[in-house]
Amino acid sequence: MPNPSQATPPESVRSGRRRMLLLAAALGFVLAGAGYGTYWALVARFDVGTDDAYVAGNVIQVTPQIAGTIVAVHADDVDFVQAGQPLATIDDADTRLTLERAKADLAQTVREVRTLYSNDGALAAAVSLRETNLARLQQDLTRRQRLTDTGAVSAEEVKHAQDAVQEAEAQLAGARKQQEANGVLIDNTTVAAHPRVLRAAIQLREAYLAWRRTVVPAPISGQVARRVAQVGQRTTPGVPLMTIVPLEQVWVDANFKEAQLRDMRIGQPAMLTADVYGDATRYHGKVVGLAAGTGAAFSLLPAQNATGNWIKVVQRVPVRIALDARELAAHPLRVGLSMQVDVDVRDRDGSQLSIGRQRETVAETTVFSALDRDADVLIERIIAQNAGTEPGRQPSAGAAGR
């Protein structure tokens, strides 16, 4: 049977082992602290992060430009639409009648203006006739005045001749005034450029635009969200029908604590992760601007701290982070998703305030600029049809202007 005193290690051996374990633990803590200190000095102190960050983007409301009843809806939620693609159609019965009335008014105006040019020739002929008649009466008066001394012509006949000359002079003056008044209406212009024709053309253009606006186009390419348009719904200008979100143009609004903004500058790089994809998918971004105030300052009901029971609350300032377009195309994001943002503040050469505009145009659409493109062709055709200048027809006298 073994001796218990020989199986148990001496007290000195146990103390030595305990001392070595403590030294090893102490050395481990020292190395861990040194490692963390080195990591903090080289990396961590330049990393400012927050998980109070969300994806934001342009949320474009589609609204009609005229009032009417919706007769068709061409896009639904989650659909992708191209710029200019029809989204909804409004009943065009009223606008079509207005357009036809404007066409008739323009045609009638052109014909009335043609009449002014035709009257100019007739009035010129009337003036010439009055001048000839006045010359004849003046000659008759001269002959009678010569025969008065001989007694062949009575004084009464001379008086009647003088009255006839005065009447012809008055008629000539009236004819000249009529010609002058008509000339004022047509001087230095043509039928197509006459003010009355231009005004009728503007009214036709307005009617044409209203008719074209019965089709509501997509102002920009993107994904449809929040569709509220329904067939049979009576809509008015400015009432939202649906929303379009261009997901390729999103950014991140990161809300940093006020103490984290000390070293933050525009242009600093950022690393982002999205909860929807996890830490394996990383986005590379860049700080493009800091908001002009805290979120509380621009809230609907700003906090009023001028009270006796005041408690300091750390404020947060929104910081906009631009994303890499290629990474965004590979892993699309949706507006409102949560993000983790870490900004590298090592480079502090940039500014905290934006200097000037970042770009000339923040957003732009050319969809509505071409709505009246065909109106010019329509107006020119109506003017040509009623001004006598269509191919194969001879223009009437004066139709080309004075």
C-alpha positions in Angstrom: 0.0 0.0 0.0 1.5 3.4 -1.1 2.5 6.0 1.4 0.1 9.0 1.2 2.9 11.4 2.1 4.8 10.2 -1.0 1.7 10.6 -3.5 1.0 14.3 -2.5 3.3 16.9 -4.1 5.2 19.0 -1.7 3.8 22.5 -0.8 6.7 24.2 -2.5 5.9 22.5 -5.8 2.2 23.6 -5.6 3.2 27.2 -4.8 5.6 27.2 -7.8 2.9 26.0 -10.1 0.5 28.6 -8.8 3.1 31.3 -9.2 3.7 30.3 -12.9 0.0 30.2 -13.6 -0.4 33.7 -12.2 2.6 35.0 -14.1 1.2 33.5 -17.3 -2.2 35.0 -16.7 -0.6 38.4 -15.9 1.6 38.2 -19.0 -1.5 37.3 -21.1 -3.4 40.3 -19.7 -0.4 42.5 -20.4 -0.1 41.2 -23.9 -3.8 41.5 -24.5 -3.8 45.1 -23.2 -0.8 45.9 -25.3 -2.4 44.4 -28.3 -5.6 46.3 -27.8 -3.7 49.5 -27.0 -1.8 49.1 -30.3 -5.0 48.3 -32.1 -6.7 51.4 -30.6 -3.8 53.6 -31.3 -3.4 52.5 -34.9 -7.0 51.7 -35.9 -9.8 51.9 -33.4 -9.4 55.5 -32.4 -9.9 56.5 -36.1 -13.1 54.4 -36.4 -16.4 56.2 -35.6 -19.4 54.0 -35.9 -23.2 53.9 -35.4 -26.0 51.5 -36.0 -28.5 54.4 -36.1 -28.4 54.5 -39.9 -31.0 53.9 -42.5 -31.2 53.8 -46.3 -32.7 56.9 -47.9 -33.5 57.9 -51.4 -35.7 60.0 -53.7 -39.3 59.2 -53.2 -41.0 60.7 -56.2 -44.8 61.2 -56.1 -46.7 60.8 -59.4 -49.5 63.4 -59.6 -51.8 64.3 -62.5 -51.7 67.8 -64.1 -55.4 67.9 -64.9 -58.6 66.9 -63.2 -60.6 63.9 -64.4 -61.7 60.3 -63.9 -59.1 57.6 -64.0 -60.1 55.0 -66.6 -56.9 52.8 -66.6 -54.0 52.0 -64.3 -50.9 50.7 -66.1 -48.5 49.9 -63.2 -48.8 48.3 -59.8 -46.6 48.1 -56.6 -43.2 46.4 -57.0 -43.3 47.0 -60.8 -40.3 48.6 -62.5 -41.2 51.4 -64.9 -39.1 53.3 -67.4 -39.2 57.1 -67.6 -42.0 58.2 -69.9 -44.0 54.9 -69.5 -47.7 55.5 -69.0 -48.8 54.9 -65.5 -52.5 55.9 -65.6 -55.0 57.2 -68.1 -57.6 59.9 -67.4 -60.9 60.2 -69.3 -60.2 62.5 -72.3 -63.7 63.3 -73.4 -63.7 66.9 -72.1 -60.2 67.7 -73.2 -60.8 66.2 -76.7 -63.8 68.5 -77.2 -61.9 71.5 -76.0 -59.1 70.6 -78.5 -61.6 70.4 -81.4 -63.0 73.7 -80.4 -59.6 75.3 -80.3 -58.9 73.9 -83.8 -62.0 75.4 -85.1 -61.3 78.8 -83.5 -57.8 78.8 -85.0 -59.2 78.0 -88.5 -61.8 80.7 -88.2 -59.2 83.3 -87.0 -56.9 82.5 -89.9 -59.8 83.1 -92.3 -60.8 86.4 -90.6 -57.2 87.6 -90.8 -57.1 86.6 -94.5 -60.2 88.9 -94.9 -58.2 91.8 -93.5 -55.6 91.3 -96.2 -58.3 91.0 -98.9 -60.0 94.2 -97.6 -56.8 96.1 -98.0 -56.9 95.7 -101.7 -60.6 96.6 -101.9 -60.0 99.7 -99.8 -57.1 100.8 -102.0 -59.4 100.5 -105.0 -62.1 102.5 -103.2 -59.5 105.3 -102.5 -58.5 105.3 -106.1 -62.1 105.6 -107.2 -62.7 108.5 -104.8 -59.6 110.3 -106.1 -60.8 109.9 -109.7 -64.3 111.2 -108.8 -62.8 114.1 -106.9 -60.6 115.1 -109.9 -63.6 115.0 -112.3 -65.7 117.2 -110.0 -62.9 119.6 -109.6 -62.6 119.9 -113.4 -66.3 120.5 -113.7 -66.1 123.2 -111.1 -63.3 124.9 -112.8 -65.2 125.0 -116.2 -68.3 126.4 -114.6 -66.3 129.1 -112.8 -64.9 130.2 -116.1 -68.3 130.4 -117.7 -69.9 132.4 -114.9 -68.8 135.8 -116.3 -70.3 135.0 -119.7 -73.7 134.2 -118.1 -73.7 130.7 -119.6 -73.7 129.2 -116.1 -75.7 130.4 -113.2 -74.2 131.0 -109.7 -76.5 128.2 -108.4 -74.9 125.7 -110.7 -71.4 126.8 -109.5 -72.6 126.5 -105.9 -73.8 122.9 -106.5 -70.5 122.0 -108.2 -68.6 123.4 -105.1 -70.8 121.3 -102.8 -70.1 118.2 -104.9 -66.4 118.8 -104.7 -66.5 119.1 -100.9 -68.6 116.0 -100.6 -66.1 114.1 -102.8 -63.2 115.4 -100.7 -65.0 114.1 -97.5 -65.6 110.7 -99.1 -62.0 110.5 -100.2 -60.8 111.3 -96.7 -63.1 108.7 -95.2 -61.9 106.0 -97.6 -58.3 106.9 -96.8 -59.0 106.6 -93.1 -60.6 103.1 -93.6 -57.6 102.0 -95.6 -55.3 103.3 -92.8 -57.3 101.6 -90.1 -57.1 98.3 -92.0 -53.4 98.8 -92.6 -52.8 99.1 -88.9 -54.1 95.6 -88.4 -51.9 94.0 -91.0 -48.8 96.1 -91.3 -45.4 94.4 -90.8 -46.9 90.9 -90.3 -48.2 87.9 -92.1 -51.2 85.7 -91.7 -49.3 83.1 -89.7 -47.6 85.7 -87.6 -50.6 87.9 -87.0 -51.3 88.5 -83.3 -54.9 87.2 -83.5 -53.6 84.0 -85.1 -50.8 83.7 -82.5 -53.4 84.0 -79.7 -55.6 81.4 -81.2 -52.5 79.1 -81.7 -51.6 79.5 -78.0 -55.2 78.5 -77.0 -54.9 75.5 -79.3 -51.5 74.6 -77.7 -53.1 74.8 -74.2 -55.9 72.5 -75.3 -53.5 70.1 -76.9 -51.4 70.0 -73.7 -54.5 69.3 -71.6 -55.4 66.5 -73.9 -51.9 65.0 -73.8 -51.9 65.2 -70.0 -54.7 62.7 -69.8 -51.9 60.1 -69.9 -49.8 60.3 -66.7 -46.2 59.3 -67.5 -43.5 58.1 -65.2 -41.2 61.1 -64.5 -38.2 58.8 -63.9 -37.2 55.2 -64.0 -37.7 53.3 -60.8 -39.8 50.9 -58.8 -43.4 51.7 -58.1 -44.5 51.9 -54.4 -47.7 53.0 -52.6 -50.1 52.9 -55.5 -53.4 54.5 -54.5 -54.8 55.1 -58.0 -58.0 53.2 -58.7 -60.1 52.9 -61.8 -63.1 55.3 -61.5 -61.4 57.5 -59.0 -61.9 61.2 -59.5 -58.6 62.9 -59.3 -57.4 66.5 -59.3 -53.9 68.1 -59.9 -51.5 67.5 -57.1 -53.2 64.4 -55.7 -50.7 61.5 -55.4 -51.5 58.5 -57.6 -48.4 56.4 -56.8 -44.8 56.7 -55.8 -41.6 55.9 -57.7 -38.3 55.1 -56.0 -35.1 54.9 -58.1 -33.3 52.3 -56.1 -30.0 52.9 -58.0 -29.8 56.4 -56.5 -30.2 55.6 -52.8 -27.8 56.8 -50.0 -27.5 56.3 -46.3 -28.4 58.8 -43.5 -26.3 57.9 -40.5 -27.2 59.6 -37.2 -24.0 60.1 -35.2 -23.9 61.4 -31.7 -22.7 65.0 -31.4 -19.5 63.9 -29.6 -18.6 61.7 -32.6 -18.5 64.6 -35.1 -15.4 66.3 -33.8 -13.0 64.6 -36.3 -15.6 63.8 -39.0 -14.9 65.6 -42.4 -16.5 65.5 -45.8 -14.7 63.0 -48.1 -13.8 60.5 -45.4 -14.3 56.8 -46.4 -16.9 54.7 -44.7 -17.5 51.0 -44.4 -21.2 49.9 -44.3 -23.1 46.6 -43.7 -26.8 46.0 -44.1 -28.8 43.8 -41.8 -30.6 42.4 -44.8 -27.3 40.9 -46.2 -25.3 40.4 -43.0 -21.6 41.2 -42.3 -20.4 39.2 -45.2 -21.5 41.9 -47.7 -19.8 45.2 -47.2 -20.4 48.5 -48.9 -17.8 51.2 -49.5 -19.1 54.7 -49.1 -18.0 58.3 -48.6 -19.1 61.1 -46.4 -20.7 63.8 -48.7 -22.1 66.1 -46.1 -23.3 66.8 -42.6 -26.8 68.1 -41.8 -27.3 71.7 -40.8 -28.8 70.7 -37.5 -29.8 67.9 -35.2 -32.8 65.7 -35.9 -34.6 67.3 -32.9 -34.1 70.8 -34.3 -36.1 69.9 -37.5 -38.7 67.8 -35.8 -42.4 68.7 -36.0 -42.4 69.6 -32.3 -38.9 70.8 -31.3 -38.0 70.1 -27.7 -38.2 73.1 -25.4 -35.5 72.8 -22.7 -36.2 76.1 -21.0 -37.9 74.3 -18.0 -37.0 73.6 -14.5 -36.8 69.8 -14.9 -34.2 69.8 -17.6 -32.3 66.6 -18.4 -29.6 66.6 -21.0 -30.2 64.3 -23.9 -27.4 63.5 -26.3 -28.3 64.8 -29.7 -27.6 63.1 -33.1 -26.8 64.8 -36.4 -27.6 63.1 -39.7 -24.6 62.5 -41.9 -25.1 61.5 -45.6 -23.0 58.6 -46.9 -22.8 58.1 -50.6 -22.6 54.4 -51.8 -20.6 52.8 -54.6 -22.8 52.4 -57.6 -21.3 49.0 -58.6 -21.7 47.5 -55.1 -25.3 48.9 -55.0 -26.1 47.3 -58.3 -24.7 43.9 -57.1 -26.6 44.1 -53.8 -29.7 46.4 -54.1 -31.0 48.2 -51.0 -34.5 49.4 -50.2 -35.4 52.7 -48.6 -35.7 52.4 -44.9 -33.3 49.4 -44.3 -31.1 49.5 -41.3 -27.3 49.9 -41.8 -24.2 49.7 -39.7 -21.8 52.6 -40.6 -18.1 52.9 -39.6 -16.3 56.1 -40.8 -12.5 56.3 -40.9 -11.7 59.7 -39.5 -7.9 59.4 -40.0 -7.8 62.0 -42.8 -9.0 65.3 -41.4 -8.0 67.6 -44.3 -11.6 68.0 -45.5 -14.2 70.4 -44.3 -17.2 69.9 -42.1 -19.3 72.4 -44.0 -20.3 72.0 -47.7 -18.8 74.6 -49.9 -20.9 75.4 -52.9 -23.2 72.9 -54.7 -22.2 69.4 -55.2 -23.7 69.3 -58.7 -25.6 71.6 -61.0 -28.8 69.5 -61.1 -29.8 67.3 -58.2 -32.6 65.6 -60.2 -34.1 66.2 -63.6 -36.7 64.8 -66.0 -37.4 65.5 -69.6 -40.6 63.5 -69.9 -42.9 66.6 -69.8 -40.9 68.7 -72.2 -42.0 66.8 -75.3 -45.8 66.9 -74.6 -46.4 69.8 -77.0 -43.9 68.5 -79.6 -46.7 67.6 -82.1 -48.7 70.8 -81.4 -46.5 72.8 -83.7 -47.1 70.5 -86.6 -50.9 70.6 -85.9 -50.9 74.4 -85.8 -48.9 74.8 -89.0 -51.2 72.4 -90.8 -54.3 74.3 -89.7 -52.9 77.6 -90.7 -51.8 76.3 -94.1 -55.2 74.8 -94.8 -57.0 78.0 -94.0 -54.5 80.5 -95.3 -54.5 79.2 -98.9 -50.8 78.2 -98.7 -51.2 74.4 -98.9 -49.2 72.6 -101.7 -51.1 72.8 -105.0 -53.1 75.9 -104.0 -52.4 79.5 -105.0 -52.3 82.0 -102.0 -55.0 84.6 -102.2 -54.0 88.3 -102.7 -52.3 89.7 -99.7 -52.2 86.4 -97.8 -48.4 86.5 -97.7 -48.5 89.9 -95.8 -47.8 93.5 -96.7 
